[in-house]
Amino acid sequence: MSRIDDLIAEYCPDGVKHQTLGEIGEFIRGNGIQKRDFQDSGFGCIHYGQIYTYYGLFADHTKSFIDPNLAEKRKKAYKGDLVIATTSENEEDVCKACAWLGEEPIAISGDAYIFRHHQNPKYISYCFQSELFQSQKKKYIAGTKVLRVNGDAMAKIHVPVPPLPVQEEIVRILDSFSSLEAELEAELEAELEAELEARRKQYTHYRDELLKFERVLIASLGELCKISVGRKNGTAGEFGEYPYVNAGTSMSGFVNEWSEEGDCVTTPSRGQGGMGFVAYQASRFWCGPLCYVMRSKHSDVMIKYVYYYLCSHKADILGLVHEGGTPAINKSELAGLRILVPPFEEQQRIVSILDRFDKLTNDLSSGLPAEIEARHKQYEYYRDRLLSFDELAA
């Protein structure tokens, strides 16, 4: 027999009592912490949105802090408590839980609950992941666009509550399994990334060869495209429907409104670290004030072709950068950049080839081995098996 079988035979041979969360603990609603309250140091805190964007199943340190004076009036989680996000835009993240294992108390925002109990905190956190919990949660979700579950509803959810030695052994097994899964995933991703890097180099060479021409039209970027600059949006943050594109090589956040339709090209107009970067925007977004937007003026000029051409000639763009103070590119000089323009049919052929190559080499998630997904499903299967017990007869 395994260690877990021995413990079950010793402590609960007739089955395990299933209890509601309200019977084994209490739910305390968080309050009054907003992102503008965050500071670099002070009293540790968790904002509900961070539970599904930053934290895992357990944590012993916080990403954010607030003023200790503000923290005095806020609800606090103590070591062993669960912190639960009870609001989300998708069903999966509602009721995502993180066990707080830090020695010091932390403040908890609104739209999150604290679950205080006397069980193994990691065990309860694993229970919140289980199929048993998830299937019960669904019937208590309220709302359409924004989904919520309140403390009274969570208190009605049943979980198996074996004796603490059994809980501890289950946690040990699941911790080991999670660690092995993470190591395997990291190893496989590293191997895949090395392979993709070789493909990216091959892609870059192939792209540059495709974009070499002997006799084609030469035109300025300004002749081919309308070039405009974005404007500021003071509401950009971690959440929103549309990307906020500004200086740099990645999104600068999200907003709930858009300023630009898709099918255009962007490049930073000024700033540190992103000059020369070119991106194709396929869908609606907000363009910030440190970014140029380029749209084709002509039906026989594909903006996606212009995008690939500019990617291939990043050095030409960098040659326009003025380094005095903040690096910047003048709009008139960008408009003067020379572009080789083959016939429309050739543009279509080049874009079709490079789109396929681009997806193959840059979309890491699409290339993740099936083995990782299989291991993850295997983990979920054994987790749910470990958290399933014959219920003790009443």
ABEGO torsion letter per residue (X at the ends): XBAAAAAAAAABAAEBBBBBAAAABBBBBBBGBBAAABBABEBBBBBAAAAAAABBABBABBABBBBAAAAAABBBBBBGBBBBBABBABAAABGBBBBBABABBBBBBBGBBBBBBABBAAAAAAAAABAAAAAAAAAABBEAABBBBBAAAAAABBBBBBBAAAAAAAAAAAAAAAAAAAAAAAAAAAAAAAAAAAAAAAAAAAAAAAABBABBBBBBAAAABBBBBBBBBAABBABEABBBBBBEABBAEBBABBABBBGBBBBBABEBGABGBBBBBABBBBBBAABBBBBBABAABBAAAAAAAAAAAAAAAAAABBABEBBBBBAAAAAABBBBBBBAAAAAAAAAAAAAAAAAAABAAAABBAAAAAAAAAAAAAAAAAABBBBBBX
